[in-house]
Amino acid sequence: MNKELDNLIKSVSKSFPIYQLLGKMKKSIGWLPDEVVNRICQCYLKNSHKITKPWPWFVKATNECWRAWNAEERVKESESYGDKRAPVPKHLLDLVKGIG
């Protein structure tokens, strides 16, 4: 974990049981990438005033952040293939990127 993320988690932990919930999540699904944890913390900072039940919110936020991160990673991976694979129509690439 990088220092910036560590500081962000410490900041969130002052008002939210992030360490406990990350530990609980780690036991159920395993490792979470730093970028996903960063997104969860950012999401908490934006929505902290709306959160009434920490665990259900945390599960939902984790799922959403995980899906978004995975989608971005797939797009990066597909772009790295370049011309090595069969050409993909531009409108399909735009749709995958969320432009279309």
N, C-alpha and C positions, 0 to 999 in steps of 0.2 A: 504494500500500500504506500502511495507516495505521501509526502508531507502535507501537500495541499488538501488531499482527500482526508487525511487524518485530522487536520484542523477543522474541516467541514463537519466531519462526524462528531467531533468533540463539541462543536457549536450546537449541532442538532440535539445531542445527548443531554443538554442542559434542560430541555423542555419536552423531550420525547425519548422513550426507552429504545433507542436505535440499536445499541449494542446487544441488548437482550433479544430483540426481534431478528437481528442479523444472525445471531447464534442459533436461534430456533429455526430460521430458514435454512441455515447451513446444514443442520441435522436432517432436514426433510428433503432438500434438493441438492445440497452440496455447494460448491464454490460459486460465488457471484463475481463477475468481472468488476474491476474497479470503476469502470465507466457506468455500469448499471447502478452500483452503490452511489456514485456521484449523482446520477439522475434521480434516484430515490430521495436523497437528501435535498436536492434542489426542489423537487416536487413538494416535499414536506414544508420547506421554507415558504413556498408560495401558497400552500393550502392549510397551514397549521391551524388557522382559525376555524376551519370547517370540520376538523377531525374530532369525532366523539369516541370512536372505538379504534384504538391503535392497531391491533392485530388484523382485523378485516381490511382496514385502509392499507396497511403495509403489504398485505398479500396482493391486493388489487394493484397498488403502485408498482410492486416488484414485477408482476406479470406484464403490465403495460411497458415499463422501462426495459424489461428483458426482450419483449417482442420488438420494440423500436430499435434497440441495439442490434439484435440479430438481423433485422431487415437491412439496416445500414451496413452491417458487415457483409451480408450477401451481395449487396450492390457493389461495394468496394471490391469484393472478390471477383464478381463478374466483369467489372471494368478492368481488372488486372489481367484477364485472359486476352484482352485485345483481339487481334485477328487470328488467334490460335484456334478459335472455335468457329463454328458456322456463323455467318453474319446474322445479326438480330435487327429487325426493322426498328427505326428510330422511335416510332410511336410506342412500341413495346418497352423499349428502354425508358422512355419518359414515364410510362405507366408504372413501371417498377420503382422508379425514383420518386413517384408521387406527383409528377408534373402534369400528367395527362389527366 
